[in-house]
Amino acid sequence: MLIVNIKRITKSAIVNLWRSRVVSLSSILVMSITLFVFGTLIFSNALLESVLTQIKSKVDINVYFSTTAVEEDVLAIKQSLEGLSEVGSVEYISSEQALENFKLRHGDDQLTLQALEELGNNPLGPALNIQAKETQQYEFIAKFLESDNALSSEGTDIIDKVNYNQNKIVIDRLSKIISATERIGLIVTLLLVIMSIIITFNTIRLTIYISKEEIAVMRLVGASNKYVRGPFVVEGMIYGAISALLTLFVFLPVTYYLGSFSEKLFGLNMFSHYLGNFWSISLIILGSGIFLGVVSSYLAVRKYLKV
Amino acid sequence: MIYFDKVSKTYKNGDKVVDAVTITIEPREFVSIVGHSGAGKTTLLKMLLAEEHPTEGCIYFGSENIHELRKDDKNSFRRKIGTIFQDFRLLPHKTAYENVAFAMEAAGRSDEDIASDVPHVLELVDLGDKAWNFPHELSGGEKQRLAIARAIVNQPDVIIADEPTGNLDPINTFEIVQILRKINELGTTVILTTHNKGIIDSIGKRVITMDKGKVVRDDKTGKFSL
């Protein structure tokens, strides 16, 4: 009987959808707009993340060691830094490399280069270039470097300078901007998602309101709640699935058109991102569509089943 | 047997629309309930259908107090009663065939039963050639005959007809009454509410007269008096 009922409910849902096609079409369009908003939020978050990652990658702190520092000691500090969960990456720059970099940077400044020649030996010590996983973690890393963890094997202080204090204001401000942007992004996302859900719910409720007399008649002839609710829930599921497919299809030309523009502006090609994450984005959109359709229909019909 | 035991209904605004009504309706009876608008006829039927709950008293269907039934049992109970209304209450997006089939599906009948019984019942009410028409494509009389077909298809114990001829012309009214009489002759209890004196006189069966929520006359001889 269960299979027979499922077959009857599904058939009834498809027939209803077709016979009330104007109402169905308007519901599908409203749901598509909702899902388009969902999709746009997915892309916006990806763009925001891309921008923030780029900004974060430009922030680092440099540790300059004294010229007498032994390479093994510097590498040992590098290793202990890499062991910290807060540290993203550590780059070692030897004295020779530091000199090469200096010369390259001051290639146009003949006076400085001449002074360097006259010195005869390399005045620059080795350095470590450290990137934290999060910008708020630089303070912790700076404190680590000030502690006994960063002493040489003989227990002497070999660090000449850490430029964290010099960059602290900029790093702190950047950290605040990044976390505020992430928080605002989350709030905007939540608001839009809630608004979209309310709009969809009301649209489906309106569609079912049109059928409230029909529901009362079904109850009067003795149909069970499940049997009355079934076709509406399946219809909601179909609305969600069609809307999701429509939305996924619309995103193809939209992201293609905006792809190169977004790459120049945010460093992320939306079209490549869409194709690269097609299955996960499809799953989110399709899942959201079906979930919204089913839950909205279920709740809307429930109101009229209290006879 | 249907038994209304001192049944009263008072709405939240304080209006008492049914006042201590006690009626017994035996199986196979044809009972007409008459009364002015607001006399409480429709509320009485709604309580019998478990659509409304009495504020006092009980209604028994056989040995069951219908207002103590659980939700699922209420659905099964409703399948024992066929309903016909003045405004037809057909499913607008279903064809005549589907309207009748829906009542059978709701009762859990098999596809084979539906395929054999629906055309037969539609033929009985002379709608065999309108099986694939939607309700809006049928005349008032045809809609009411379709409602009758839906009401009788599950062979209920009782048919409730609430002003079934209110929207019909005299010829269709006559036809509907003839069908109801035929249904009763075949063994189904029929409860009819109407304002139409001609119908009551032509039926010549038990008439219950209600006024201001009370039963003021219960006449076995079939006379209409308000």
Contacts between the chains, C-beta under 8 A, distances in Angstrom:
chain1	res1	chain2	res2	distance
A	1	B	108	6.4
A	4	B	110	7.6
A	4	B	111	7.1
A	8	B	105	5.7
A	15	B	93	8.0
A	16	B	93	6.0
A	19	B	93	4.8
A	20	B	93	6.3
A	213	B	89	7.4
A	214	B	91	5.4
A	214	B	92	6.8
A	214	B	93	7.2
A	216	B	89	7.7
A	217	B	89	4.8
A	217	B	90	7.2
A	217	B	91	5.9
A	218	B	91	7.3
A	218	B	102	7.2
A	218	B	106	7.0
A	219	B	75	7.7
A	219	B	78	7.6
A	220	B	49	6.8
A	220	B	51	7.6
A	220	B	78	6.6
A	220	B	83	5.6
A	220	B	89	6.9
A	221	B	78	7.1
A	221	B	79	7.5
A	221	B	83	7.5
A	221	B	102	6.7
A	221	B	103	4.5
A	221	B	106	5.4
A	221	B	150	6.7
A	222	B	75	5.2
A	222	B	76	6.9
A	222	B	77	7.8
A	222	B	78	3.9
A	222	B	79	3.6
A	222	B	103	7.4
A	222	B	106	5.1
A	222	B	107	6.3
A	222	B	154	7.9
A	223	B	75	6.9
A	223	B	102	7.4
A	223	B	105	7.8
A	223	B	106	3.7
A	224	B	72	6.5
A	224	B	75	4.9
A	224	B	106	7.3
A	225	B	71	7.1
A	225	B	75	7.6
A	227	B	105	7.5
A	227	B	106	6.0
A	307	B	51	5.9
